[in-house]
Amino acid sequence: MFDVVTVGTATRDIYIEKLNFPIVKVKEKGFVTRRGICIPYDSKTEVPRISFGWGGSGANTAVTFRRMGFKVGLISRVGDDIYGREIQASFKKQKVKTFIQIDKQYSTPIGVILLDVSGGRTVLVYRGAEERFTPKEVPWPKIKTRWLFIGSIAGRVDLLLKLFNWAKKNKIKIAGNPGKRELQFLKKNLNLLNNYDIFVCNQNEASILTGEEFFEVRKIFKRLDKLVKGIAVMTRGKDGVMVSDGETLYKSETFKPKKIENKTGAGDAFASGFTAGYILKNNIEYAIKAGLANACSVVETIGSQAGILTKKQLDSPRWKNLSILKVRL
């Protein structure tokens, strides 16, 4: 019996660091932030530093749960290539049981992360094998667990629905931090949010999901809280986090990083840290601390997994003081 089985992507991440390319204003469609980085066209450009790591929602969250002391399984999909084999070897070494689908046609997903000198990031993504993630290749009889954590699954709605039904049938609790394409599906099927015992999203995602304006924080969260039968969690970047269990509203500040090296993986770190903390203590305040501490530690390192905390590290004095406001609903 597993404590937690995570479901999501597993990628090879390549970090190109300390870039100092000009940032330009852009009006063209597709530039959500209205800014872009400027790289010389049709030329060779030297880069200061490059490093490698592992990423993906399934992989990142599995590492958090394992370091927190849980018995963990991972359901993912990779290519039949060297990166796919290395991912499996890495998790075997960490004592995470893998149920990984091997794709004979498409390669292991790859993320190329361009990091500027301030820690800002631009990510180039090759999704590859994850696009063919399928419920048909999941060995369902072997997946005996108390909790499922569902991250980004490349918009595979068939897999998401199968996971919901299977968890309900087997009385398994679900925590999740859906990817963009899963959120688009959930927005059209809001009743499915009742499947989550813990639902985590950021303020922008919550705004899209609820249809409320981004800056209408109270309206967004009030609506989100009504939609989610379990614990609703909305992260707000530097402004902290809001959490509700239906009876009490929790508002928290964040821990301040010593230095921001890389924001990639911070969302996975918070969501899995929060869930791990809640499973450990059945206490939302402890869960908030665990999530925020894990995310803070991750952004202080290069890579999505290098800074993930162990249970012992979480209990260090650095993470003791956190201001959390509680209000009865």
Secondary structure, 3 states (H helix, E strand, C coil): CEEEEEECCCEEEEEEEEECCCEEECCCCCCCCCEEECCCCCCCCCCCEEEEEEECHHHHHHHHHHHCCCCEEEEEEEECCHHHHHHHHHHHHCCCEEEEEEECCCCCCEEEEEEECCCCEEEEEECHHHHHCCHHHCCHHHCCEEEEEECCCCCCHHHHHHHHHHHHHCCCEEEECCCHHHHHHHHHCHHHHHHCCEEEEEHHHHHHHHCCCCCCHHHHHHHHHHHCCCEEEEECHHHCEEEECCCEEEEECCCCCCCCCCCCCHHHHHHHHHHHHHHHHCCHHHHHHHHHHHHHHHHCCCCCCCCCCCHHHHCCHHHCCCCEEEEEC
